[in-house]
């Protein structure tokens, strides 16, 4: 994919801290994670992924278990949903830049798809995408180098950051994304990707309980039940709505299966089991032969 005409890339605020800033070191780290990761068995066509977004030393191996499913497959677009860890007044954000910059190069933003999505949102409920510049959101960017390594021919990125993480926003955005995906030309398949970490700063025993509940809820494929379990305090995640939105959109596309690829906590790296963060990756798939025929 030719990126020579991209003149306004978003600079990375996390290269050199959350992951290596030298291209060879970054690629080597990701390839090492992918080699070590085990691809879980799943049925049908790949529709979406869920991946964590901590620094690579903590969550990179967990992410690799899901991203390994992309090897040998090519996606024309990746619709990437993350939370917003910074406060904005607008409920739904995207970037105003024409690309994201990482040490591995530029990832082009699909401005046409974003414009179409914005129209669909306005038509349905008056919600508009707010385009921001030089945002500091790590949870979206952290997924990009994995995508660059596993999609070597390039892809168009549709980046979305959810400030409003309500069930109503997840439902509204899912309906719009379904129409957007169905409007793409035949064979230009899209991958859905949700970025989220799980429970924060519990004992590992408590984290395993909360995160196990979330893994079970993902496999129920029920947006209402997903939010009800959250409201009852049975689970937590910083990217709850991105997961719910990807899950619901995948379900509308015909997905039938969520396969947990890997789960672990930060204690696997730090050794501290008294206060951990949970990391999960998952693969969403459908038995349909071809969603884009």
C-alpha positions in Angstrom: 0.0 0.0 0.0 1.4 3.4 -1.1 1.7 5.8 1.8 3.8 8.4 0.0 0.9 10.9 -0.3 0.2 10.9 3.4 1.3 14.2 4.7 -0.4 14.6 8.1 0.3 11.6 10.3 -0.5 11.5 14.0 2.8 11.2 15.8 3.2 8.4 18.3 3.2 9.6 22.0 4.1 6.1 23.3 6.8 4.7 21.0 9.9 4.1 23.2 7.9 3.6 26.4 4.9 1.3 25.8 6.8 -0.5 23.0 10.2 -0.2 21.4 10.9 2.9 19.1 13.4 1.1 16.9 11.7 -0.7 14.0 13.9 -3.8 14.2 13.4 -4.1 17.9 9.7 -3.6 17.7 9.2 -6.1 14.8 11.5 -8.6 16.5 9.4 -8.3 19.8 6.1 -8.8 18.0 7.4 -11.7 15.9 8.8 -13.3 19.0 5.4 -13.0 20.7 3.6 -14.5 17.6 6.1 -17.4 17.5 5.5 -18.2 21.2 1.7 -17.8 21.1 -0.5 -20.7 20.4 -3.4 -20.2 18.0 -6.6 -21.6 19.6 -9.0 -23.7 17.5 -12.0 -21.8 16.3 -14.7 -22.4 13.7 -15.8 -20.5 10.7 -14.7 -17.2 9.3 -12.8 -14.7 11.4 -14.9 -11.6 12.0 -13.3 -9.8 14.9 -10.7 -9.7 17.7 -10.4 -8.5 21.2 -7.0 -7.5 22.4 -5.5 -5.9 25.5 -3.7 -2.5 25.4 -1.0 -2.4 28.1 2.7 -2.0 27.5 3.9 -4.9 25.4 6.0 -6.4 28.2 2.8 -7.0 30.1 0.2 -7.8 27.5 2.0 -8.4 24.2 2.0 -12.2 24.5 -1.7 -12.3 25.4 -2.5 -10.1 22.4 -0.4 -12.3 20.1 -2.6 -15.3 20.8 -5.4 -13.5 19.0 -3.4 -11.6 16.3 -1.9 -14.9 15.3 -5.3 -15.7 13.7 -4.5 -12.9 11.1 -1.4 -14.6 9.7 -2.0 -15.6 6.1 -5.2 -13.6 5.9 -5.6 -10.1 4.4 -8.1 -7.5 5.4 -8.8 -4.4 3.4 -9.9 -2.5 6.5 -9.6 -2.7 10.2 -12.3 -1.0 12.2 -10.5 -0.4 15.5 -12.5 0.6 18.6 -10.9 1.8 21.9 -12.0 3.6 25.0 -10.8 7.2 25.6 -8.6 7.5 28.7 -8.6 11.3 28.3 -11.7 13.5 29.0 -13.6 14.8 26.0 -17.0 16.4 25.9 -17.9 14.6 22.6 -19.2 11.1 22.9 -17.4 9.5 20.0 -14.0 10.4 18.6 -11.8 9.7 15.6 -8.6 11.3 14.3 -8.4 14.3 11.9 -5.0 13.0 10.7 -4.7 11.1 7.5 -2.5 8.4 9.1 -1.1 7.0 12.3 2.7 6.9 12.6 4.5 4.0 14.4 8.2 2.9 14.1 7.0 0.4 11.4 5.7 3.1 9.2 2.4 4.9 8.4 -1.1 3.4 8.8 -3.5 5.2 6.4 -6.8 6.3 7.8 -9.9 5.6 5.7 -11.4 9.1 5.6 -14.2 8.1 3.2 -15.4 5.3 5.5 -15.3 7.7 8.4 -17.4 10.3 6.5 -19.9 7.6 5.6 -20.1 6.4 9.2 -20.6 9.9 10.4 -23.5 10.3 8.0 -25.1 7.0 9.2 -24.7 8.1 12.8 -26.3 11.5 12.1 -29.2 9.9 10.2 -29.9 7.5 13.0 -29.7 9.6 16.1 -27.9 12.8 15.5 -24.6 11.6 16.9 -21.5 13.0 15.2 -17.9 11.8 15.1 -15.5 14.4 16.6 -12.2 14.5 14.8 -9.3 15.3 17.2 -5.6 16.1 16.6 -2.5 14.8 18.4 -4.6 12.8 20.8 -2.7 10.8 23.5 -4.8 7.7 23.4 -2.6 4.7 23.9 -5.3 2.0 23.7 -5.9 2.5 20.0 -2.3 3.0 18.9 -1.0 0.0 20.8 -2.8 -2.4 18.5 -1.3 -0.9 15.3 2.2 -2.5 15.2 0.6 -6.0 15.7 -1.6 -5.2 12.7 1.3 -3.9 10.6 3.2 -7.1 11.2 0.3 -9.5 10.5 -1.0 -7.5 7.6 2.2 -6.9 5.6 0.3 -5.7 2.5 -1.2 -2.8 4.4 -4.8 -1.9 5.3 -7.1 1.1 5.7 -7.8 2.0 9.3 -11.1 3.2 10.7 -10.2 4.5 14.2 -12.9 5.1 16.8 -12.5 6.1 20.4 -15.6 5.8 22.7 -16.0 8.4 25.4 -19.7 7.4 25.9 -19.5 3.8 26.9 -23.2 3.3 27.5 -25.3 0.4 26.1 -27.3 2.8 24.0 -24.1 4.1 22.3 -22.8 0.6 21.8 -26.1 -0.4 20.2 -26.3 2.8 18.0 -22.7 2.4 16.8 -23.1 -1.3 16.1 -26.1 -0.6 13.8 -24.2 2.1 11.9 -21.1 -0.1 11.6 -23.2 -2.9 10.2 -24.5 -0.6 7.4 -21.0 0.7 6.8 -19.5 -2.8 6.4 -22.3 -3.8 4.1 -21.6 -0.8 1.9 -18.0 -1.9 1.2 -17.3 -3.3 -2.2 -17.4 -7.1 -2.6 -14.4 -8.9 -1.3 -13.1 -5.8 0.6 -13.5 -7.5 3.9 -13.2 -5.7 7.2 -11.9 -6.8 10.5 -13.4 -5.6 13.8 -11.0 -5.1 16.7 -11.8 -4.0 20.2 -9.1 -2.8 22.6 -9.6 -3.4 26.3 -7.9 -4.4 29.5 -9.9 -6.1 32.2 -10.0 -5.6 36.0 -7.5 -3.3 37.6 -5.7 -3.5 40.9 -7.4 -6.4 42.6 -5.7 -9.4 44.1 -5.1 -12.0 41.4 -7.8 -14.3 43.0 -10.4 -11.5 42.7 -9.2 -10.6 39.2 -9.6 -14.2 38.0 -13.2 -14.2 39.3 -14.1 -10.9 37.7 -12.3 -11.6 34.4 -13.7 -15.1 34.3 -17.2 -13.6 34.5 -16.4 -11.3 31.6 -15.1 -14.2 29.5 -18.3 -16.1 30.1 -20.4 -13.0 29.3 -18.6 -12.5 25.9 -19.5 -16.0 24.9 -23.2 -15.4 25.6 -23.4 -12.9 22.7 -26.1 -10.8 24.4 -25.5 -7.1 24.7 -28.2 -6.5 27.3 -26.9 -9.3 29.5 -23.4 -8.1 29.0 -24.2 -4.7 30.5 -26.5 -6.1 33.2 -23.6 -8.2 34.5 -21.4 -5.1 34.6 -24.0 -3.1 36.5 -24.2 -5.9 39.0 -20.5 -5.5 39.7 -19.7 -9.0 38.3 -17.0 -7.8 36.0 -15.1 -4.6 34.8 -13.1 -3.4 31.9 -11.8 0.0 30.7 -12.9 -0.8 27.1 -16.3 -2.3 28.0 -18.2 -0.5 25.2 -15.6 -1.2 22.5 -15.9 -4.9 23.4 -19.7 -4.7 23.5 -19.9 -2.8 20.2 -17.6 -5.3 18.4 -19.5 -8.2 19.9 -22.9 -6.8 18.8 -21.7 -5.8 15.3 -20.1 -9.3 14.9 -23.4 -10.9 16.0 -25.3 -8.8 13.4 -22.9 -10.0 10.8 -23.7 -13.6 11.7 -20.9 -14.4 14.2 -21.7 -17.4 16.4 -18.6 -18.0 18.5 -16.2 -16.2 20.8 -13.0 -18.2 21.5 -10.9 -16.9 24.4 -7.3 -17.0 23.0 -5.4 -16.2 26.2 -5.9 -14.8 29.6 -3.3 -13.8 32.2 -2.6 -11.0 34.7 0.3 -8.6 35.2 1.5 -11.0 37.9 2.9 -13.2 35.2 5.5 -10.4 34.6 5.8 -8.6 37.9 5.3 -11.6 40.3 3.0 -9.3 42.5 -0.3 -11.1 43.0 -1.6 -8.6 45.5 -2.6 -6.0 42.9 -2.9 -7.0 39.2 -4.4 -6.0 35.9 -6.2 -8.6 33.8 -5.5 -9.2 30.1 -7.6 -11.2 27.7 -7.6 -11.8 24.0 -10.3 -13.4 22.0 -11.3 -14.4 18.4 -14.9 -13.8 17.1 -15.9 -16.0 14.2 -18.9 -17.2 12.2 -19.8 -20.4 10.4 -20.8 -18.4 7.3 -18.8 -19.3 4.2 -18.4 -15.7 3.0 -19.8 -12.5 4.6 -18.7 -10.3 1.7 -20.0 -12.3 -1.3 
